[in-house]
Amino acid sequence: MDAIEVMVMISNPDDFISWNAQRKVERYKRVIDWHDYITRLHETGKVRQVWGSHQLLSRAKFVTSLGLLVAVYQVESWREFDELLLNDPLRDISQYVTTPLTPLFEDREADLQRYEQHKQKLLGGKDDMGRLIYSAYRSLYNQPPDYFGKYDYIQPQNLPTDINVVEQPGDPLQILIMGVNPDEYITLWDDTHKLIHHEKVTWWHDYTAMLIHQDKISHAWGTHDFCYLSGMSAVSASAVVVYKPRNYDEFDTLYRLDPIRDTTQFWSILLQPIADQRRMDEERLKRANP
């Protein structure tokens, strides 16, 4: 059986700001226990990548998150994953996002197949007039970007992170981007608009191929189709990419080339080495419990 990869993101609960001092200290202690736990899992290969996050939280609204933790689990079965999370010291006092990952190459093949199948279903039975109407509608949207078809596709290596490395002056940034379909994909877009979006998603794979070729992406995954456990959702699949630009100016330049930048919802997380995150978490505990 192939290994199962799951990205797990952990943050404090939304009501954390209202907790009393003692409850906060107890969670700070659990965070240090989590660092010990994740170190053991990293040593045994059950967690291959793990990051902390810088305190760049939101540019649009106030948020309570004090430190997002990110880990990629690699397990042999879902039962094993359940057992690992059962032993997670933060499991019952934190918020979690769990995303089942797939190799980006497999995600690309699925996206290409989806586009061709959708195109055949939409246009296969149309007469000349119907195709003419589609062509006129399609002309209102962007054409393929200059980089389309110019780069051979290679799977990023997704190397394990070094759990002891610390950030040094001059190191590239590490910015995790997760993109998902907008809610209106389900509620507002007609089949033609969806087809055009599917076409742009295929361009996105050429975009990532270009950035991998330029060594501006360190890790990338697709995701298995998955929605919400606790309610209905318009989101079914997404992709996860870790950029490594020199600075935010370069990131802005690269990000603007994303062909689905204006039609997709994104999370962006400024990552930091987990060793630096641990040092900050230990300092926070020390200050809260002198």
Secondary structure, DSSP 8 states (H G I E B T S, - for coil): ---EEEEEEEE--GGGGGS-HHHHHHHHHHHHHHHHHHHHHHHTTSEEEEEEE-S---SSS-------EEEEEEES-HHHHHHHHHT-TTTTSSEEEEEEEEEHHHHHHHHHHHHHHHHHHHHTT--HHHHHHHHHHHTTS----TTTT-S-----------TT----TT----EEEEEE--THHHHT--HHHHHHHHHHHHHHHHHHHHHHHTT-EEEEEEE-S---SSS--S---EEEEEE--SSHHHHHHHHTT-TTTTSSEEEEEEEEEHHHHHHHHHHHHHHH--
